[in-house]
Amino acid sequence: MNPLASALNDGISQHNPAVLRMLSELGRELFFPKGILSQSAEAKAKAHRFNATIGIATEGGSPMYLGCMHEKLAAYDPADIYPYAPPAGKPELRALWREKMLRENPSLQGKVFSEPIVTSALTHGLSIVADLFAEAGDTVLLPDKLWGNYHLTFATRRGCRIKTYSTFNAEGGFNVVAFKEALQEVAAEQGKAVVLLNFPNNPSGYTPTEAEGEALVEALIEQAAAGCAIVAVTDDAYFGLFYEDSLKESLFGRLANRHPNLLTIKLDGATKEEFAWGFRTGFITLADGSADGCPAVLESLSKKILGIIRGTISTCSHPSQTFVIEALRSPQFLVQKQEKFEILKARAVRTKEVLDSGNYDQVWEYYPFNSGYFMCLRLKSVDAEQLRLHLLDNYEVGTIAINSTDLRIAFSCIAENDIAELFELIYKAVCDLT
């Protein structure tokens, strides 16, 4: 094992040995090398005469660039576009995102958590979590209404077992009882669990209520106190899009610093929150379970994350980070975000109005939704894949078949005035098949 990795592991073991138990074999081997990047950083601070360390071309004291490319980006300083960004991301962006997290998550006040590290959006963050904490044979706990890419990230890439529980109970709320039972089973079988909490949920569009959220937190703390090493990951891709009765913040703050056996990781980003999908700018933030938050453990884990980034993509996109910084600093940022929120909320409300009309009760029912981009129909008489193809071929309507009964509808990309027509076409297609 590299001495740098050993030193990080020793530090983790000294301050919170439970976290060392959570790491995968790869996670224990990871470190951030003292190589070109660290030497370049030292040179940037001291080499005021000549800096011959960085692997870019310069001209006139600035990064070299092509005029045909920069003419579309002339509003930006070339230094904020063309050089490599730091492996952890631009310091200003990390600080701004931390401020945003504190502003939007009241339960984070007074908690100890790491500086956000920039990722190439949410999927990259999930991949980092899988590499660092998930071992072949480990169990990843998820609701049965889940994003399919979790399978690729954790099961295919890392050999994990995906264990699911029923998302909803008979009353139409989040099935906390099923969650608790599944978590207890994993704790008893393995003594370690990776728990993914994706709210607003993809594909169902559901976020737990305050009471449900607190019950989830208490269930995790209970199993941590019983000795299970838990990595709780809040996949907050659709954070902020809370339309009705639900939590209005991430569970990350409520789980942070609660028990040494409970490590909490928040994944979020500008991708959906700031309507910047193609920028691929996300963040990974850590909170140790120790009462004092244990900054030493957070620092060691952050260096391991940087080792993953360095060994895979090296750094994230610099222009995207600059664009997000400009948005976060804009005096119009909050106003414009609220405008977009109201548009999406109106689409969600209209969707529920159409579904509650009673016109379609004989062919489907819908799963609870109160947030995010999506909702799901549970079809009563036709196969979802067969319906999906029939809609495409005969009505030019695109939907997503989740399984044999569930059809996902993204109301986020349907104008409010078109929602009634959309569901009428889906109904006609069902009638065709029955």
VOGU-3710 file (C-alpha; in Angstrom, 3 decimals, decimal comma):
1> mnplasalnd> 0,000/0,000/0,000  1,260/3,478/-0,821  2,546/5,278/2,295  0,224/8,214/1,581  -2,792/5,876/1,613  -1,554/4,257/4,817  -1,230/7,659/6,459  -4,785/8,600/5,497  -6,094/5,281/6,813  -4,182/5,704/10,073
11> gisqhnpavl> -5,698/9,147/10,529  -9,215/7,833/9,909  -8,664/4,908/12,274  -7,356/7,195/14,990  -10,312/9,582/14,894  -13,226/7,336/13,834  -12,380/3,665/13,182  -15,959/2,985/12,047  -15,301/4,976/8,865  -12,293/2,814/8,025
21> rmlselgrel> -14,619/-0,193/8,243  -16,929/1,447/5,713  -14,213/1,822/3,066  -13,903/-0,659/0,219  -10,561/-2,292/-0,504  -10,077/0,273/-3,268  -11,115/3,023/-0,858  -8,392/2,018/1,585  -5,821/2,025/-1,226  -6,724/5,497/-2,484
31> ffpkgilsqs> -4,658/8,642/-1,901  -3,957/11,966/-3,571  -0,424/11,891/-5,027  2,185/14,499/-4,308  3,031/14,820/-7,950  2,686/17,322/-10,750  -0,434/18,976/-9,382  0,930/19,629/-5,903  4,252/20,853/-7,315  2,410/23,119/-9,749
41> aeakakahrf> 0,362/24,535/-6,873  3,549/25,367/-4,963  5,016/26,959/-8,078  1,917/29,076/-8,624  2,408/30,594/-5,186  6,169/31,196/-5,450  7,412/31,034/-9,054  6,903/34,698/-9,899  9,665/34,877/-12,507  9,177/31,713/-14,573
51> natigiateg> 6,662/28,929/-13,970  7,603/25,945/-16,109  5,374/23,429/-14,329  1,931/23,611/-15,880  0,931/21,531/-18,887  -0,733/24,315/-20,863  0,503/26,709/-23,516  0,633/30,438/-22,739  0,931/33,575/-24,777  1,491/37,083/-23,472
61> gspmylgcmh> 1,121/35,902/-19,895  -2,328/34,362/-20,518  -3,550/30,950/-21,636  -3,188/30,406/-25,370  -6,511/30,057/-27,190  -8,072/30,096/-30,654  -9,820/33,283/-31,662  -12,571/31,375/-33,503  -13,445/29,687/-30,216  -13,105/32,667/-27,923
71> eklaaydpad> -15,216/35,034/-30,029  -18,296/33,348/-28,575  -16,861/33,599/-25,046  -15,456/37,107/-25,173  -17,261/38,166/-22,001  -15,003/35,860/-19,986  -11,382/36,205/-18,981  -9,407/33,463/-20,805  -7,923/32,528/-17,413  -11,427/31,533/-16,270
81> iypyappagk> -12,082/29,316/-19,280  -9,045/27,575/-20,736  -6,644/26,367/-18,005  -7,274/23,272/-15,935  -9,465/23,795/-12,895  -8,106/22,501/-9,551  -8,935/18,808/-8,931  -11,321/19,755/-6,110  -12,907/22,518/-8,176  -12,596/26,284/-8,191
91> pelralwrek> -12,336/27,538/-4,592  -14,843/30,332/-5,192  -17,428/27,899/-6,538  -16,957/25,526/-3,600  -17,395/28,382/-1,131  -20,490/29,711/-2,927  -22,077/26,268/-3,019  -21,412/25,778/0,686  -23,121/29,114/1,400  -26,070/28,010/-0,744
101> mlrenpslqg> -26,334/24,707/1,154  -26,415/26,511/4,493  -29,009/28,986/3,243  -31,331/26,289/1,905  -30,900/23,637/4,617  -31,645/25,067/8,089  -30,685/21,802/9,795  -27,092/22,268/8,603  -26,614/25,263/10,895  -23,999/24,407/13,514
111> kvfsepivts> -23,062/21,120/11,817  -19,531/20,194/10,749  -19,213/19,089/7,131  -16,601/19,189/4,411  -16,121/21,809/1,741  -18,028/20,589/-1,346  -15,795/18,968/-3,959  -16,748/19,527/-7,598  -17,761/16,443/-9,585  -18,745/15,945/-13,188
121> althglsiva> -22,412/15,981/-12,107  -24,375/13,484/-10,007  -23,484/10,250/-11,786  -19,806/10,974/-11,252  -20,513/11,573/-7,574  -22,323/8,237/-7,308  -19,390/6,536/-9,016  -17,011/8,074/-6,468  -19,180/6,800/-3,613  -19,276/3,325/-5,184
131> dlfaeagdtv> -15,499/3,174/-5,599  -14,779/4,491/-2,129  -17,311/2,547/-0,069  -18,904/-0,295/-2,074  -17,296/-3,731/-2,227  -18,360/-6,798/-4,182  -21,020/-8,461/-2,042  -21,936/-5,298/-0,132  -25,616/-4,379/-0,029  -26,996/-1,108/-1,384
141> llpdklwgny> -30,443/-0,313/0,003  -32,928/1,422/-2,321  -36,694/1,856/-2,728  -38,247/-0,229/-5,485  -39,032/3,011/-7,332  -35,430/3,706/-8,348  -33,300/5,236/-11,078  -32,019/2,392/-13,249  -28,474/3,755/-13,438  -27,928/2,759/-9,786
151> hltfatrrgc> -27,689/-0,833/-11,012  -24,915/0,015/-13,463  -22,997/2,123/-10,934  -23,161/-0,190/-7,929  -24,072/-3,678/-9,144  -22,362/-3,914/-12,537  -19,290/-1,791/-11,782  -18,706/-2,795/-8,161  -20,457/-6,147/-7,745  -22,880/-4,957/-5,063
161> riktystfna> -26,231/-6,512/-4,217  -29,176/-4,161/-4,713  -31,824/-4,706/-2,033  -35,132/-2,902/-2,478  -38,137/-2,225/-0,290  -41,644/-1,084/-1,171  -41,563/2,680/-1,733  -45,177/3,381/-0,761  -47,516/2,024/1,868  -51,237/1,323/1,489
171> eggfnvvafk> -52,081/4,827/2,704  -50,109/6,441/-0,136  -47,184/7,641/1,969  -43,532/6,672/2,084  -43,168/3,148/3,456  -41,007/3,847/6,493  -41,881/0,455/8,005  -40,575/-1,387/4,929  -37,433/0,761/4,991  -36,765/-0,033/8,647
181> ealqevaaeq> -37,295/-3,749/8,144  -34,985/-3,874/5,115  -32,304/-1,882/6,940  -32,519/-4,206/9,938  -32,062/-7,222/7,668  -28,962/-5,763/6,033  -27,525/-4,752/9,400  -28,045/-8,251/10,774  -26,591/-9,959/7,689  -23,544/-7,782/7,004
191> gkavvllnfp> -23,070/-5,145/9,678  -22,596/-2,587/6,903  -25,026/-0,846/4,574  -24,900/1,726/1,802  -28,251/3,518/1,894  -29,345/5,732/-1,004  -31,945/8,399/-0,232  -33,094/9,992/-3,493  -35,572/12,836/-2,873  -37,329/14,146/-4,885
201> nnpsgytpte> -37,411/10,577/-6,124  -36,743/9,557/-9,688  -39,008/8,084/-11,089  -41,942/8,645/-8,704  -41,567/12,377/-7,973  -42,102/11,856/-4,238  -40,412/13,518/-1,265  -41,236/12,336/2,278  -43,231/14,492/4,657  -41,583/15,996/7,726
211> aegealveal> -42,776/13,087/9,866  -41,617/10,487/7,334  -38,250/12,179/6,997  -37,711/12,195/10,749  -38,690/8,521/10,925  -36,093/7,672/8,271  -33,433/9,566/10,206  -34,308/7,805/13,464  -34,227/4,401/11,765  -30,711/5,054/10,473
221> ieqaaagcai> -29,483/6,305/13,842  -31,033/3,300/15,582  -29,139/0,816/13,408  -25,927/2,837/13,665  -26,254/2,746/17,457  -26,746/-1,026/17,246  -23,344/-1,346/15,542  -24,075/-1,233/11,817  -21,634/0,841/9,740  -23,871/2,956/7,514
231> vavtddayfg> -22,961/5,113/4,533  -26,066/7,258/3,980  -26,050/8,969/0,579  -28,541/11,735/-0,178  -28,939/11,918/-3,945  -30,346/15,444/-4,117  -30,350/15,794/-7,894  -33,772/17,493/-7,931  -33,247/19,466/-4,740  -35,500/22,484/-4,235
241> lfyedslkes> -38,342/21,327/-6,471  -40,727/20,727/-3,546  -44,297/21,615/-4,571  -46,631/20,274/-1,878  -46,577/18,776/1,607  -43,028/17,475/2,001  -39,626/18,104/3,450  -38,163/21,315/2,112  -34,518/20,431/2,726  -32,101/17,537/2,314
251> lfgrlanrhp> -31,879/14,819/4,950  -28,109/15,400/4,881  -28,267/18,061/7,591  -30,461/15,934/9,856  -28,101/12,958/9,561  -24,819/14,859/9,932  -22,825/14,410/13,170  -25,420/12,072/14,713  -23,456/8,841/15,359  -19,879/7,631/14,690
261> nlltikldga> -21,229/4,648/12,736  -23,183/6,933/10,388  -21,266/8,665/7,595  -23,427/10,967/5,469  -22,696/12,039/1,905  -24,602/14,671/-0,056  -24,631/14,596/-3,856  -26,128/17,592/-5,638  -25,300/20,055/-8,354  -26,199/22,751/-10,816
271> tkeefawgfr> -27,380/20,097/-13,280  -31,076/20,205/-12,384  -31,107/22,806/-9,612  -29,918/25,589/-11,904  -31,318/24,123/-15,149  -27,795/23,550/-16,489  -27,905/19,890/-17,468  -25,149/19,975/-20,069  -22,700/21,786/-17,796  -22,191/18,546/-15,810
281> tgfitladgs> -21,270/20,402/-12,623  -22,067/18,589/-9,398  -20,753/18,371/-5,843  -19,946/15,764/-3,217  -19,996/16,821/0,446  -19,225/14,707/3,527  -20,343/14,767/7,149  -18,726/12,478/9,722  -20,967/10,980/12,367  -18,887/12,018/15,347
291> adgcpavles> -20,435/14,666/17,569  -17,649/17,124/16,682  -17,856/16,265/12,971  -14,201/15,169/13,071  -12,548/17,477/10,492  -9,515/15,150/10,354  -11,656/12,313/9,006  -13,293/14,633/6,476  -9,881/15,826/5,301  -8,623/12,256/4,827
301> lskkilgiir> -11,738/11,213/2,910  -11,554/14,353/0,773  -7,993/13,449/-0,228  -9,146/9,979/-1,212  -11,892/11,525/-3,336  -9,295/13,732/-5,007  -7,299/10,596/-5,693  -10,282/9,097/-7,537  -10,784/12,289/-9,530  -7,088/12,521/-10,385
311> gtistcshps> -7,016/8,866/-11,439  -10,113/9,033/-13,636  -11,015/12,415/-15,136  -8,160/14,477/-13,610  -10,275/17,628/-13,219  -13,801/18,774/-14,017  -14,767/21,268/-16,710  -13,400/24,742/-16,002  -15,808/26,752/-18,219  -18,837/25,112/-16,613
321> qtfviealrs> -17,606/26,030/-13,152  -17,078/29,634/-14,242  -20,598/29,819/-15,673  -22,113/28,472/-12,451  -20,117/30,983/-10,390  -21,495/33,798/-12,527  -25,040/32,531/-11,960  -24,640/32,167/-8,190  -23,232/35,700/-7,938  -25,961/37,249/-10,084
331> pqflvqkqek> -28,516/39,475/-8,279  -31,147/37,890/-10,552  -30,291/34,320/-9,576  -32,920/33,756/-6,890  -35,628/35,655/-8,769  -35,105/33,684/-11,963  -34,941/30,368/-10,113  -38,274/31,128/-8,442  -39,818/31,905/-11,835  -38,772/28,500/-13,186
341> feilkaravr> -39,918/26,797/-9,985  -43,404/28,275/-10,384  -43,620/27,001/-13,974  -42,710/23,458/-12,919  -45,024/23,575/-9,913  -47,920/24,639/-12,139  -47,227/21,657/-14,419  -47,221/19,283/-11,435  -50,470/20,743/-10,106  -52,114/20,535/-13,527
351> tkevldsgny> -50,979/16,924/-13,897  -52,642/16,040/-10,603  -55,832/17,882/-11,610  -56,080/15,882/-14,822  -55,403/12,592/-13,060  -57,930/13,384/-10,309  -60,692/14,079/-12,839  -61,940/10,487/-12,575  -61,795/10,002/-16,335  -59,009/7,441/-16,214
361> dqvweyypfn> -59,566/5,520/-13,002  -60,573/2,346/-14,813  -57,258/2,041/-16,692  -54,646/3,318/-14,246  -53,906/4,786/-10,850  -50,985/7,043/-10,050  -48,314/6,794/-7,412  -48,019/9,714/-4,970  -45,972/12,662/-6,225  -45,304/16,091/-4,756
371> sgyfmclrlk> -41,952/17,231/-6,174  -39,287/16,908/-8,857  -39,701/16,240/-12,580  -41,685/13,012/-12,770  -44,719/10,967/-11,828  -45,616/7,338/-12,467  -48,787/5,623/-13,608  -49,598/2,088/-12,453  -51,350/0,483/-15,391  -54,212/-1,896/-14,597
381> svdaeqlrlh> -54,655/-3,853/-17,817  -51,798/-3,358/-20,297  -48,063/-3,952/-20,318  -46,052/-0,759/-19,880  -43,491/-1,586/-22,568  -46,190/-2,530/-25,039  -47,973/0,731/-24,283  -44,763/2,740/-24,605  -44,098/1,359/-28,077  -47,730/1,822/-29,149
391> lldnyevgti> -47,608/5,464/-28,024  -44,441/6,049/-30,013  -45,555/4,319/-33,190  -49,135/5,526/-33,325  -49,337/8,779/-31,348  -45,771/10,113/-31,491  -45,714/10,295/-27,684  -42,621/9,349/-25,686  -42,786/7,853/-22,180  -40,586/5,552/-20,068
401> ainstdlria> -41,590/2,008/-19,127  -40,127/1,291/-15,679  -41,374/-2,298/-15,445  -44,391/-4,263/-16,656  -46,917/-2,051/-14,824  -45,297/1,378/-14,301  -45,050/4,167/-16,879  -43,018/7,277/-16,054  -44,193/10,671/-17,280  -41,839/13,674/-17,179
411> fsciaendia> -44,256/16,578/-16,710  -41,178/18,823/-16,430  -40,895/18,936/-20,218  -44,601/19,260/-21,071  -46,207/22,706/-21,287  -49,020/23,200/-18,795  -51,556/23,702/-21,580  -50,574/20,378/-23,199  -50,816/18,141/-20,140  -54,507/17,276/-20,560
421> elfeliykav> -53,946/16,288/-24,193  -50,942/14,148/-23,235  -52,936/12,012/-20,805  -55,879/11,778/-23,186  -53,536/10,327/-25,819  -52,112/7,862/-23,303  -55,681/6,852/-22,418  -56,568/6,334/-26,089  -53,485/4,156/-26,514  -54,500/2,033/-23,529
431> cdlt> -57,970/1,631/-25,025  -56,447/0,548/-28,328  -54,595/-2,246/-26,582  -57,545/-3,433/-24,503
//
